[in-house]
Amino acid sequence: MRRTRFDEWPCPIARTTDLIGDWWTPLVLREAFTGRRRFEEFQEALGIPRAVLAARLDRLVTEGLLERRQYEDHPPRSEYRLTPKGLAFWDVLAAMWRWGDDWLFPEEQPPLQLVDRATGAEIRPCVVDEATGEPLDVRALRVCARPRPD
Amino acid sequence: MRRTRFDEWPCPIARTTDLIGDWWTPLVLREAFTGRRRFEEFQEALGIPRAVLAARLDRLVTEGLLERRQYEDHPPRSEYRLTPKGLAFWDVLAAMWRWGDDWLFPEEQPPLQLVDRATGAEIRPCVVDEATGEPLDVRALRVCARPRPD
């Protein structure tokens, strides 16, 4: 069945959903953040079907989150590196990490943690208002049309 | 085809992906945050197929993000309200909003914005380290096994 597409909806949540609603895609990106670059590395780390991985990598290249570079000519082999747009996506994964860590391990201590490489201190991602540094209060905000520039 | 499930993987990103990788689910939650509660309200706002909406609402109830309450007995009619677990999910949507706003409107001014209800000031969600208030630097962090409690 053909999916309803959200990539031209006016809402940025809808457009982002169109991308990461592809099953496996956030995990392919997670692996890119851990330093994986080659098809075989992604495939082995995730146990993802090869055809699905190829489709996900192709879309992430088309959408500009990954850049494909040929590192060998005979036979031709490519690697995939995060672009600035892909690197910026870390914040979405970090918010997913935090919410999952808080809410999806009901009967166990979550087995993994994010830590600062230098100090070893645990890092807990948190979403704030950029201007104030305060956590978001969803009851205090609303969505509205952006005023047109004069 | 049956999907690979991620809901028992040790990584909180994987578990969250299992939930929001269901096509439409982030948008159903977005509508819940705008105050929609009834099946018909969700259906009209999104133009989502009814069977898909019913399945998505059921899963969100099962997973504990929405609570179903019967508001009429004859005929029986239910509404869906965000639980604390569902309310906490706003941070994930907010991170998706920000990244989409920054990167998915390449040739246009994004038509929508988040504003503070009281002041009308634009709100720009931003992901920081809870302890320091600093933006995350993905190159400075790593994933590791959580130490066992003594």
Contacts between the chains, C-beta under 8 A, distances in Angstrom:
chain1	res1	chain2	res2	distance
A	3	B	23	5.7
A	4	B	23	7.8
A	4	B	24	7.7
A	4	B	47	7.8
A	4	B	48	7.7
A	6	B	27	7.1
A	7	B	104	7.7
A	10	B	110	7.7
A	10	B	111	4.5
A	10	B	112	5.7
A	11	B	30	7.2
A	11	B	97	8.0
A	11	B	100	7.8
A	11	B	112	6.0
A	12	B	96	7.0
A	12	B	97	4.9
A	12	B	98	7.6
A	12	B	99	7.5
A	12	B	100	2.8
A	12	B	101	4.4
A	12	B	104	6.1
A	12	B	105	7.4
A	12	B	110	6.3
A	12	B	112	7.3
A	13	B	26	6.1
A	13	B	27	7.1
A	13	B	30	5.3
A	13	B	93	5.5
A	13	B	96	5.0
A	13	B	97	5.3
A	13	B	100	6.4
A	14	B	27	6.0
A	14	B	30	7.7
A	14	B	100	7.9
A	15	B	100	4.8
A	15	B	104	4.2
A	15	B	105	7.9
A	16	B	26	7.8
A	16	B	96	4.1
A	16	B	97	7.6
A	16	B	99	6.1
A	16	B	100	4.1
A	16	B	104	6.7
A	17	B	20	7.8
A	17	B	24	7.9
A	17	B	26	4.6
A	17	B	27	6.1
A	17	B	96	7.1
A	19	B	104	8.0
A	20	B	17	7.8
A	20	B	20	7.4
A	20	B	21	7.4
A	20	B	96	7.7
A	21	B	20	7.4
A	21	B	21	6.2
A	21	B	22	7.8
A	21	B	23	5.0
A	21	B	24	7.8
A	21	B	25	8.0
A	21	B	26	7.3
A	22	B	21	7.7
A	23	B	3	5.8
A	23	B	4	7.8
A	23	B	21	5.0
A	24	B	4	7.6
A	24	B	17	7.9
A	24	B	21	7.8
A	25	B	21	7.9
A	26	B	13	6.1
A	26	B	16	7.8
A	26	B	17	4.6
A	26	B	21	7.3
A	27	B	6	7.1
A	27	B	13	7.1
A	27	B	14	6.0
A	27	B	17	6.1
A	30	B	11	7.2
A	30	B	13	5.3
A	30	B	14	7.7
A	33	B	138	6.0
A	34	B	143	7.1
A	47	B	4	7.8
A	48	B	4	7.6
A	64	B	103	8.0
A	85	B	103	5.0
A	87	B	138	6.8
A	88	B	99	6.1
A	88	B	102	6.5
A	88	B	103	6.4
A	89	B	99	5.9
A	90	B	136	6.6
A	90	B	138	4.4
A	91	B	95	5.2
A	91	B	98	6.9
A	91	B	99	6.2
A	91	B	126	7.7
A	91	B	127	4.0
A	91	B	136	6.7
A	92	B	92	7.5
A	92	B	95	4.7
A	92	B	96	5.6
A	92	B	99	5.2
A	93	B	13	5.5
A	94	B	95	7.2
A	94	B	127	5.1
A	94	B	136	5.6
A	95	B	91	5.2
A	95	B	92	4.7
A	95	B	94	7.3
A	95	B	95	3.6
A	95	B	96	7.8
A	95	B	127	5.9
A	96	B	12	7.0
A	96	B	13	5.0
A	96	B	16	4.1
A	96	B	17	7.1
A	96	B	20	7.7
A	96	B	92	5.6
A	96	B	95	7.8
A	97	B	11	8.0
A	97	B	12	4.9
A	97	B	13	5.3
A	97	B	16	7.7
A	98	B	12	7.6
A	98	B	91	6.8
A	99	B	12	7.5
A	99	B	16	6.1
A	99	B	88	6.1
A	99	B	89	5.9
A	99	B	91	6.2
A	99	B	92	5.2
A	100	B	11	7.8
A	100	B	12	2.8
A	100	B	13	6.3
A	100	B	14	7.9
A	100	B	15	4.7
A	100	B	16	4.1
A	101	B	12	4.4
A	102	B	88	6.5
A	103	B	64	8.0
A	103	B	85	5.0
A	103	B	88	6.4
A	104	B	7	7.7
A	104	B	12	6.1
A	104	B	15	4.2
A	104	B	16	6.7
A	104	B	19	8.0
A	105	B	12	7.4
A	105	B	15	7.9
A	109	B	146	6.3
A	109	B	148	7.9
A	109	B	149	7.1
A	110	B	10	7.7
A	110	B	12	6.3
A	110	B	146	6.4
A	111	B	10	4.5
A	111	B	145	6.4
A	111	B	146	5.9
A	112	B	10	5.7
A	112	B	11	6.0
A	112	B	12	7.3
A	112	B	143	5.5
A	112	B	144	7.0
A	112	B	145	6.4
A	112	B	146	6.2
A	113	B	143	7.4
A	113	B	144	6.3
A	113	B	145	7.7
A	113	B	146	4.5
A	114	B	141	5.3
A	114	B	142	7.5
A	114	B	143	6.1
A	115	B	141	6.5
A	115	B	142	6.2
A	115	B	143	7.9
A	115	B	144	5.6
A	116	B	140	6.2
A	116	B	141	5.9
A	117	B	140	5.5
A	117	B	141	6.2
A	117	B	142	5.3
A	118	B	140	6.7
A	121	B	131	7.1
A	123	B	129	5.1
A	123	B	130	8.0
A	123	B	131	7.5
A	123	B	136	7.1
A	123	B	141	5.4
A	124	B	129	6.9
A	124	B	130	4.2
A	124	B	131	6.9
A	125	B	127	5.3
A	125	B	128	7.4
A	125	B	129	6.9
A	125	B	130	7.2
A	125	B	136	6.2
A	126	B	91	7.7
A	126	B	127	7.2
A	126	B	128	5.7
A	126	B	129	7.1
A	126	B	130	3.9
A	127	B	91	4.0
A	127	B	94	5.1
A	127	B	95	5.9
A	127	B	125	5.3
A	127	B	126	7.1
A	127	B	127	5.5
A	127	B	128	7.9
A	128	B	125	7.5
A	128	B	126	5.7
A	128	B	127	7.9
A	128	B	128	5.5
A	128	B	133	7.4
A	129	B	123	5.1
A	129	B	124	6.8
A	129	B	125	6.9
A	129	B	126	7.1
A	130	B	124	4.2
A	130	B	125	7.3
A	130	B	126	3.9
A	131	B	121	7.1
A	131	B	123	7.5
A	131	B	124	6.9
A	133	B	128	7.5
A	133	B	133	5.4
A	136	B	90	6.6
A	136	B	91	6.7
A	136	B	94	5.6
A	136	B	123	7.1
A	136	B	125	6.1
A	138	B	33	6.0
A	138	B	87	6.8
A	138	B	90	4.4
A	140	B	116	6.2
A	140	B	117	5.5
A	140	B	118	6.8
A	141	B	114	5.4
A	141	B	115	6.5
A	141	B	116	5.9
A	141	B	117	6.2
A	141	B	123	5.4
A	142	B	114	7.5
A	142	B	115	6.2
A	142	B	117	5.4
A	143	B	34	7.1
A	143	B	112	5.5
A	143	B	113	7.4
A	143	B	114	6.1
A	143	B	115	7.9
A	144	B	112	7.0
A	144	B	113	6.3
A	144	B	115	5.6
A	145	B	111	6.4
A	145	B	112	6.4
A	145	B	113	7.7
A	146	B	109	6.3
A	146	B	110	6.4
A	146	B	111	5.9
A	146	B	112	6.2
A	146	B	113	4.5
A	148	B	109	8.0
A	149	B	109	7.1
